[in-house]
């Protein structure tokens, strides 16, 4: 279990909260651990990444992502200290810094994937938390379905929105009948690092309060542990280390995936807690055999290739399902410009 405490990070008008954090991963029943946890309290930076794809190269993608983000924050540390909190457009310079770091990570994963056929098709989700202690502000950047939650005064709230097929469909067709929506696979994500030259990074900023607890986690945890259970583990733990271990213990034996949990506490006078959760869903795979590792791809991206033609990218490619293809075809392109049928899946041979 990794544990760390943050620094105050500079001067400000109000006293910076003291940050402490701990996190770890569990391999679960998988043969390889593709989840990565990174704690850099000296940079006020905390990251969880969940890799997938390639020939057992998901761990390579997730490691490259967290390493690239961390190196970018190291390289820009001095410059960032001298920047104003907001640029001329009124945008947070720290939020833009985090988004830039994640974009750099996306490029790094793509470049390494080009070096070997063993790495081809690898990708990773990421969720990163960056604190500005002088302003007591937290910036969250994420791509994919790795999540960030906040517990404040016992209220447990999901701060990120998964980049998934289900959420994308709901954004386009919020009135879709529940019966039709239930047929969609819930474990397909539509954004990931390493899948295209550019990626839309979800960025939000939050003001901190004494007693706040933040949790970063991979879907290996959030798919099998309900929100009230996670809240209970955070309430019972006396330290981020104990809280993170409690979360991993809850997922052990339930999850079919690697599990990652990282807990960040904002030390200060803790307010009275009530035991209830807000907007903290825990989605299970559909019944009847759907949603398993062998049924649906982990990552799916609809984009354009170099010839500006619609293209469907799937990781792992062998998991491309015709039903998913037709859903994407119906929802993303007009009838006059349909998404072309998927190419035949090539045989993948190891050297």
N, C-alpha and C positions, 0 to 999 in steps of 0.2 A: 504494500500500500504506500503510494507516494503522498507525502504531506508537505505543505509549504505555507509560508506566510508572506504576504505582500508588503511592499514598501509604500511610503506616502506619496512618492512620485513627483514632488515639487511643491511650490508655494501656491496658496490659494486664500480666499477670503474666509472660508469656513474650514473647520478642522476635518481632515480626511478620516474616514472610517478605517479601522484596521481590518484587513482582509486576511482570512486564512482558508486554506483549501486542501483537499485530499482527493485522490481518485485512483482507480485501478480497473483492470479488465479481467474477464474470466473467459477461458477458451470454450466452455460449454461442450457440447457433443461433437463439435467440428474438428477436423483434422488439423486445421491451421487457424491461428488467431489473427484475424484481419482488423480487429479494433485496436486503436491506439489512443492513449491518453497522454497529454502533454501539460505539465504545470511549470510555468515560468513566472513565479511571483516577483522576480526582479524586474520583469517587464510588465507586470500586472496583466498577464496573458494566460488564458487557460483554454485548452482545445480537446475535443473528442472527434475522431474520424473513424469511419466504418467503410473498409474497402471491399471491393467485389471485382470479379471478372479476371480475365487472363488465365493462364495456366497456374493456378495457385499464386497469383500475383496481386491479389487484393491487399495483402499486407504491405507490398511494395508501394502501391498507390497511396495508402493511408499514411505510411511513414514519410513519403516524399511530401505529402500535403502539409503535415504538421511541421516538418523540418523547414520547408520553404516559408511558411507563414512566420515561424519563429525567427528565421534568419532575416527576413524583411524587417521585422520589428527591431532586431538588433542593429541592423544597418541604418535605420532611420531614427534611432533613439535620440541622438543629439539634435538633429534637425527638427524633430517633432516638438522638443521642449521649447523651441523658440517660435513656434507657430501660434497664431491666435486660435482661440477656441472655435471661431467660425470664420469661413472665408468670405469673400466679397459678395457671394451669392446667398449668404446666410446658412450655408451647409456646414455641418460639423466636420472639422478637419480630422478628428480622431475616427469618426465613422468612415470617412473616405479612406483613411489610412488602412483600416481593417478590411474594407472592401477591396482595396488594391492588393493587399497581401493575399487574399483568397484568390483573386484573379491571377496573381503570380503563381500560386500553387497549382491552379488549373493548367497553366502553360507548362509548368515543370512536369506534371504527370504526363501530359501529351508528349513532350519531348523525350522522356525516358521510354514511353511506350513504343516509340519509333525505333529504338535501338535493338530490339529483340522480338521475335515472334512470340516468345513466352510472355511478354508484357503487353502484347497487342490486345486491346479491348478492356484493359483494366481501368477502374474508376473508383471513386470514393465519395462518400458524403462527408460533410464537416459541419461542426457547430463550434464557434469560437466566442469567448467572452473577453472583452478588454475593458479594464477599469480606468477611469480618470479620477484618481483620489482627490485632487484639488477641487474638482467640481462635484465630487460624489455622484458620478454618472457611470452607468454601465452600457457598453455597446455590444450588441449581439449580432454576429454575422453567421449565416448558415446557408447551406446548399444541400438539398435532399431531405431525408426524414430523421436525421439525428436532431434531438430536441433540446430546448432549454425551458425549464420550469422555474417559477419563483414561489417561495413560501413567505408570506408576509402576514404577521399576526394570525397565523393559522390558516389563512386563505391560500390555497394551492392553485396556481394559475399557469397554464401553458402559454409561454411568450412567443413561440415560433409557430409557423404554419407549415406543415409538411408539404414538400413539393412532390405530390403524388398524383397518380392518374385520377383517383377519386376526387381530390380537391380541384384539379384542373377541370374535370368534367362539371363539377358543381359551379365553378366560376363561369363557365360558358353556358350551362343549362341548369340554373338553380331550381327550376320547376320540374326537373326530371322525376318521374314517378319512383317511389321507393323500391318497388319491385324490380324495375330496370336497373336502378342504382346498385341494388344488392348483388347483381350479377357481375359487377366489376371486381377485379382482383384488388385487394387492399394493400398488397405489399409491393406494388410497382411504383418506383419513383421516376419522375420525369426530368429531374435535374441532378447532375453529379459532376464532380471535377474529373476531367480527363476525357469527356465525351465529345466536346466541340471546342473550337478555338476561343469562343467567348461563352461566359455563363452569367446568368442573372443571379446576383447574390442578394439574398434577403438581409436587410440591415434595419435594426431598430435600436433606439436608445432609451434608457430608463434612468430616472433619478433614484439613487439609493437611499435607504433608511436603515437606521440601526436595528439590528436583529434580522434583516433580510437573509434568506438562504436561497441560493440558486443551485439548480441541479442540471448538469449537462449529461446526456445519455444517448446511447445508440438504441436502435429499434429492438435489439436483442433483449433489452430491459422493458421498454415501454410497450411492446407488443404483448407481453405476458403478465405484467404487474399492473394492477388497477391503480387509479389515481389515489383512492383512499388508503391503499396499502403503502404507496410511496410517501404520502403525507405522514402516515404513522411511523415509518422508518426515520423520517427527518425529525419528527417530534421526539422520538425516543432517543436518538443519538445525542450524546453530550458534546461531540466534536465532529468536524467534517470527516475525519478518518472513520469514526464509528458509524456515522450516517452512511457514508459510501459503502462500507462493508455490509451494513444492514440491507442496502439496496441490492447488492450483488447476491447476498444470501437468499433474498426473496426470489430472484430469477433462477438460481441454481436448481436444476432438476426440472424446471418448466420450459426454459428456452431451448429452441432447436438451433440457436445461433450463438455467436460470440456475444458477450455482454460487456458494456463499458458504462461506468458511472463516475462522475466527478462532481463533488459538492463544494460550494464556495460560501463561506459565512462572512457576514459583515458584522464585526464585533461591536457591541455597544449595549446599552440597556435594552433588554428584551421585553417587549410588551406582552400583555396577557394574550394567550392563544385560544382560539376557538377551533373545534375539530370539524371542519368542512372543507370541501374542495370546490374549485371553480374552474370550469373549462379544462378539465384534465382527463380527456378520454383515453381509454386503452382499447385499441381496436384489435380484434382477433381475426385470423384468416377465415374466410367463408367456410361453412360446413360442406360436407359432401366431397371432401378430397381436394377442393380448390384452395389455392393459396399456399400450397406446400413448396418446398425448395425445388422440386422437379416439375412443378406445374407452370410457374410464371417467371418471367425475368425479374432480376433484382433492379435493373436500371433500364429505363426506356426513354429515349430522347427523340423528339420529332424536330427535324431541322432541314437544312438545305445543304446539298453537296457543292462541289466546286463548279458544277454546271448550273447552279441555282435551281436544281430540281428537288422536289420534296424527297426526303430520305428518312427512313426509320432505323434508328440505331438501337440495338438490343444487347444487353449483357446479362447472363451468358446468351449467345446467339442461338444455341440449340433449343432454348426455351421459348422461342417465338411461337405464339399461339395465334391461330387464324382468327379466333374471336376477338382477341385484343387488337389485332390488326384492323379488323372491320370497325371496331369502336373508334379507333384513332382516325381512320379514314372518314367516318361520318362526322366527327366532331371538329376536325382541324382544317379541312379543305372543302371548298364549295364543289358542287357536282361537276362544274365545268372544268375543274382542275383537280382530279382525284389523286390521292397518294398512290403511286405505283405499287404493284404487288411486291412483297418482300423477295429478295434474291434467294436462290437455293443456299442452304446451309453447307459450307464446305467441310470436308473432313479435316479434323485437326489431329495432326500426328506429332508426337513428341520425338525429339532427337534421341 
